[in-house]
Amino acid sequence: MSSSSSTMPIRNPSNRIYWHCNLQCTAYTSHKSHSKGRKFYRCSRNRSEDDCSFFRWCDEVNDLPNDSNSRCAEELAISSLRDELVQIKKLLVIILSLIVVIAVKNLLTS
């Protein structure tokens, strides 16, 4: 067997796993002869330069530290909130800039 995983990830929203890079890991099915049919999780950025190298067999997920999944989910939520805050700040700068432009225009035309 030349491929180590299927091309389509397994979708199981009830068993989300997050790891080092704070992205949800994707579940795949092995096609190697010694582990054919065995499910595993790996980093969603697998084979990219941002890959955190996470790999875990699905039947070993319970071996993860009890708080690692919840901690990673919390870190993911914090990261998402930070991104939203940056977007809000950018919009605020745009709005304030428009207010200044309108105020200056009104001063010049009076």
MODELLER restraints for C-alpha pairs under 7 A, 6 or more apart:
rsr = mdl.restraints
at = mdl.atoms
rsr.add(forms.Gaussian(group=physical.xy_distance, feature=features.Distance(at['CA:1:A'], at['CA:31:A']), mean=6.51, stdev=0.5))
rsr.add(forms.Gaussian(group=physical.xy_distance, feature=features.Distance(at['CA:1:A'], at['CA:32:A']), mean=5.42, stdev=0.5))
rsr.add(forms.Gaussian(group=physical.xy_distance, feature=features.Distance(at['CA:1:A'], at['CA:33:A']), mean=6.43, stdev=0.5))
rsr.add(forms.Gaussian(group=physical.xy_distance, feature=features.Distance(at['CA:3:A'], at['CA:31:A']), mean=6.16, stdev=0.5))
rsr.add(forms.Gaussian(group=physical.xy_distance, feature=features.Distance(at['CA:3:A'], at['CA:32:A']), mean=6.72, stdev=0.5))
rsr.add(forms.Gaussian(group=physical.xy_distance, feature=features.Distance(at['CA:4:A'], at['CA:30:A']), mean=5.33, stdev=0.5))
rsr.add(forms.Gaussian(group=physical.xy_distance, feature=features.Distance(at['CA:4:A'], at['CA:31:A']), mean=5.29, stdev=0.5))
rsr.add(forms.Gaussian(group=physical.xy_distance, feature=features.Distance(at['CA:4:A'], at['CA:32:A']), mean=5.47, stdev=0.5))
rsr.add(forms.Gaussian(group=physical.xy_distance, feature=features.Distance(at['CA:5:A'], at['CA:28:A']), mean=5.93, stdev=0.5))
rsr.add(forms.Gaussian(group=physical.xy_distance, feature=features.Distance(at['CA:5:A'], at['CA:29:A']), mean=5.34, stdev=0.5))
rsr.add(forms.Gaussian(group=physical.xy_distance, feature=features.Distance(at['CA:5:A'], at['CA:30:A']), mean=4.55, stdev=0.5))
rsr.add(forms.Gaussian(group=physical.xy_distance, feature=features.Distance(at['CA:5:A'], at['CA:31:A']), mean=5.61, stdev=0.5))
rsr.add(forms.Gaussian(group=physical.xy_distance, feature=features.Distance(at['CA:6:A'], at['CA:28:A']), mean=6.14, stdev=0.5))
rsr.add(forms.Gaussian(group=physical.xy_distance, feature=features.Distance(at['CA:6:A'], at['CA:29:A']), mean=5.63, stdev=0.5))
rsr.add(forms.Gaussian(group=physical.xy_distance, feature=features.Distance(at['CA:6:A'], at['CA:30:A']), mean=6.70, stdev=0.5))
rsr.add(forms.Gaussian(group=physical.xy_distance, feature=features.Distance(at['CA:6:A'], at['CA:31:A']), mean=7.00, stdev=0.5))
rsr.add(forms.Gaussian(group=physical.xy_distance, feature=features.Distance(at['CA:9:A'], at['CA:26:A']), mean=6.14, stdev=0.5))
rsr.add(forms.Gaussian(group=physical.xy_distance, feature=features.Distance(at['CA:9:A'], at['CA:27:A']), mean=5.54, stdev=0.5))
rsr.add(forms.Gaussian(group=physical.xy_distance, feature=features.Distance(at['CA:9:A'], at['CA:28:A']), mean=4.96, stdev=0.5))
rsr.add(forms.Gaussian(group=physical.xy_distance, feature=features.Distance(at['CA:10:A'], at['CA:27:A']), mean=5.07, stdev=0.5))
rsr.add(forms.Gaussian(group=physical.xy_distance, feature=features.Distance(at['CA:10:A'], at['CA:28:A']), mean=5.64, stdev=0.5))
rsr.add(forms.Gaussian(group=physical.xy_distance, feature=features.Distance(at['CA:16:A'], at['CA:24:A']), mean=6.44, stdev=0.5))
rsr.add(forms.Gaussian(group=physical.xy_distance, feature=features.Distance(at['CA:17:A'], at['CA:24:A']), mean=5.61, stdev=0.5))
rsr.add(forms.Gaussian(group=physical.xy_distance, feature=features.Distance(at['CA:17:A'], at['CA:25:A']), mean=5.42, stdev=0.5))
rsr.add(forms.Gaussian(group=physical.xy_distance, feature=features.Distance(at['CA:17:A'], at['CA:69:A']), mean=6.24, stdev=0.5))
rsr.add(forms.Gaussian(group=physical.xy_distance, feature=features.Distance(at['CA:18:A'], at['CA:24:A']), mean=4.61, stdev=0.5))
rsr.add(forms.Gaussian(group=physical.xy_distance, feature=features.Distance(at['CA:18:A'], at['CA:25:A']), mean=5.61, stdev=0.5))
rsr.add(forms.Gaussian(group=physical.xy_distance, feature=features.Distance(at['CA:18:A'], at['CA:69:A']), mean=5.88, stdev=0.5))
rsr.add(forms.Gaussian(group=physical.xy_distance, feature=features.Distance(at['CA:18:A'], at['CA:72:A']), mean=5.71, stdev=0.5))
rsr.add(forms.Gaussian(group=physical.xy_distance, feature=features.Distance(at['CA:18:A'], at['CA:73:A']), mean=6.42, stdev=0.5))
rsr.add(forms.Gaussian(group=physical.xy_distance, feature=features.Distance(at['CA:19:A'], at['CA:54:A']), mean=6.87, stdev=0.5))
rsr.add(forms.Gaussian(group=physical.xy_distance, feature=features.Distance(at['CA:19:A'], at['CA:72:A']), mean=6.06, stdev=0.5))
rsr.add(forms.Gaussian(group=physical.xy_distance, feature=features.Distance(at['CA:20:A'], at['CA:52:A']), mean=6.06, stdev=0.5))
rsr.add(forms.Gaussian(group=physical.xy_distance, feature=features.Distance(at['CA:21:A'], at['CA:52:A']), mean=5.92, stdev=0.5))
rsr.add(forms.Gaussian(group=physical.xy_distance, feature=features.Distance(at['CA:22:A'], at['CA:72:A']), mean=5.95, stdev=0.5))
rsr.add(forms.Gaussian(group=physical.xy_distance, feature=features.Distance(at['CA:22:A'], at['CA:75:A']), mean=6.80, stdev=0.5))
rsr.add(forms.Gaussian(group=physical.xy_distance, feature=features.Distance(at['CA:22:A'], at['CA:76:A']), mean=5.28, stdev=0.5))
rsr.add(forms.Gaussian(group=physical.xy_distance, feature=features.Distance(at['CA:23:A'], at['CA:44:A']), mean=6.74, stdev=0.5))
rsr.add(forms.Gaussian(group=physical.xy_distance, feature=features.Distance(at['CA:24:A'], at['CA:44:A']), mean=6.71, stdev=0.5))
rsr.add(forms.Gaussian(group=physical.xy_distance, feature=features.Distance(at['CA:25:A'], at['CA:41:A']), mean=5.91, stdev=0.5))
rsr.add(forms.Gaussian(group=physical.xy_distance, feature=features.Distance(at['CA:25:A'], at['CA:42:A']), mean=5.48, stdev=0.5))
rsr.add(forms.Gaussian(group=physical.xy_distance, feature=features.Distance(at['CA:25:A'], at['CA:43:A']), mean=4.90, stdev=0.5))
rsr.add(forms.Gaussian(group=physical.xy_distance, feature=features.Distance(at['CA:25:A'], at['CA:44:A']), mean=5.23, stdev=0.5))
rsr.add(forms.Gaussian(group=physical.xy_distance, feature=features.Distance(at['CA:26:A'], at['CA:41:A']), mean=5.41, stdev=0.5))
rsr.add(forms.Gaussian(group=physical.xy_distance, feature=features.Distance(at['CA:26:A'], at['CA:42:A']), mean=5.72, stdev=0.5))
rsr.add(forms.Gaussian(group=physical.xy_distance, feature=features.Distance(at['CA:26:A'], at['CA:43:A']), mean=6.51, stdev=0.5))
rsr.add(forms.Gaussian(group=physical.xy_distance, feature=features.Distance(at['CA:26:A'], at['CA:44:A']), mean=5.64, stdev=0.5))
rsr.add(forms.Gaussian(group=physical.xy_distance, feature=features.Distance(at['CA:27:A'], at['CA:39:A']), mean=6.62, stdev=0.5))
rsr.add(forms.Gaussian(group=physical.xy_distance, feature=features.Distance(at['CA:27:A'], at['CA:40:A']), mean=5.39, stdev=0.5))
rsr.add(forms.Gaussian(group=physical.xy_distance, feature=features.Distance(at['CA:27:A'], at['CA:41:A']), mean=4.30, stdev=0.5))
rsr.add(forms.Gaussian(group=physical.xy_distance, feature=features.Distance(at['CA:27:A'], at['CA:42:A']), mean=6.61, stdev=0.5))
rsr.add(forms.Gaussian(group=physical.xy_distance, feature=features.Distance(at['CA:28:A'], at['CA:39:A']), mean=5.60, stdev=0.5))
rsr.add(forms.Gaussian(group=physical.xy_distance, feature=features.Distance(at['CA:28:A'], at['CA:40:A']), mean=5.38, stdev=0.5))
rsr.add(forms.Gaussian(group=physical.xy_distance, feature=features.Distance(at['CA:28:A'], at['CA:41:A']), mean=6.23, stdev=0.5))
rsr.add(forms.Gaussian(group=physical.xy_distance, feature=features.Distance(at['CA:29:A'], at['CA:37:A']), mean=5.64, stdev=0.5))
rsr.add(forms.Gaussian(group=physical.xy_distance, feature=features.Distance(at['CA:29:A'], at['CA:38:A']), mean=5.70, stdev=0.5))
rsr.add(forms.Gaussian(group=physical.xy_distance, feature=features.Distance(at['CA:29:A'], at['CA:39:A']), mean=4.46, stdev=0.5))
rsr.add(forms.Gaussian(group=physical.xy_distance, feature=features.Distance(at['CA:29:A'], at['CA:40:A']), mean=6.29, stdev=0.5))
rsr.add(forms.Gaussian(group=physical.xy_distance, feature=features.Distance(at['CA:30:A'], at['CA:36:A']), mean=5.24, stdev=0.5))
rsr.add(forms.Gaussian(group=physical.xy_distance, feature=features.Distance(at['CA:30:A'], at['CA:37:A']), mean=5.39, stdev=0.5))
rsr.add(forms.Gaussian(group=physical.xy_distance, feature=features.Distance(at['CA:30:A'], at['CA:38:A']), mean=5.39, stdev=0.5))
rsr.add(forms.Gaussian(group=physical.xy_distance, feature=features.Distance(at['CA:30:A'], at['CA:39:A']), mean=6.14, stdev=0.5))
rsr.add(forms.Gaussian(group=physical.xy_distance, feature=features.Distance(at['CA:31:A'], at['CA:37:A']), mean=6.21, stdev=0.5))
rsr.add(forms.Gaussian(group=physical.xy_distance, feature=features.Distance(at['CA:39:A'], at['CA:57:A']), mean=6.13, stdev=0.5))
rsr.add(forms.Gaussian(group=physical.xy_distance, feature=features.Distance(at['CA:39:A'], at['CA:58:A']), mean=5.48, stdev=0.5))
rsr.add(forms.Gaussian(group=physical.xy_distance, feature=features.Distance(at['CA:40:A'], at['CA:56:A']), mean=5.66, stdev=0.5))
rsr.add(forms.Gaussian(group=physical.xy_distance, feature=features.Distance(at['CA:40:A'], at['CA:57:A']), mean=4.07, stdev=0.5))
rsr.add(forms.Gaussian(group=physical.xy_distance, feature=features.Distance(at['CA:40:A'], at['CA:58:A']), mean=4.75, stdev=0.5))
rsr.add(forms.Gaussian(group=physical.xy_distance, feature=features.Distance(at['CA:41:A'], at['CA:55:A']), mean=5.60, stdev=0.5))
rsr.add(forms.Gaussian(group=physical.xy_distance, feature=features.Distance(at['CA:41:A'], at['CA:56:A']), mean=5.21, stdev=0.5))
rsr.add(forms.Gaussian(group=physical.xy_distance, feature=features.Distance(at['CA:41:A'], at['CA:57:A']), mean=6.07, stdev=0.5))
rsr.add(forms.Gaussian(group=physical.xy_distance, feature=features.Distance(at['CA:41:A'], at['CA:58:A']), mean=6.20, stdev=0.5))
rsr.add(forms.Gaussian(group=physical.xy_distance, feature=features.Distance(at['CA:42:A'], at['CA:54:A']), mean=5.29, stdev=0.5))
rsr.add(forms.Gaussian(group=physical.xy_distance, feature=features.Distance(at['CA:42:A'], at['CA:55:A']), mean=4.40, stdev=0.5))
rsr.add(forms.Gaussian(group=physical.xy_distance, feature=features.Distance(at['CA:42:A'], at['CA:56:A']), mean=6.55, stdev=0.5))
rsr.add(forms.Gaussian(group=physical.xy_distance, feature=features.Distance(at['CA:43:A'], at['CA:51:A']), mean=6.33, stdev=0.5))
rsr.add(forms.Gaussian(group=physical.xy_distance, feature=features.Distance(at['CA:43:A'], at['CA:52:A']), mean=6.34, stdev=0.5))
rsr.add(forms.Gaussian(group=physical.xy_distance, feature=features.Distance(at['CA:43:A'], at['CA:53:A']), mean=6.24, stdev=0.5))
rsr.add(forms.Gaussian(group=physical.xy_distance, feature=features.Distance(at['CA:43:A'], at['CA:54:A']), mean=5.16, stdev=0.5))
rsr.add(forms.Gaussian(group=physical.xy_distance, feature=features.Distance(at['CA:43:A'], at['CA:55:A']), mean=6.78, stdev=0.5))
rsr.add(forms.Gaussian(group=physical.xy_distance, feature=features.Distance(at['CA:45:A'], at['CA:51:A']), mean=4.74, stdev=0.5))
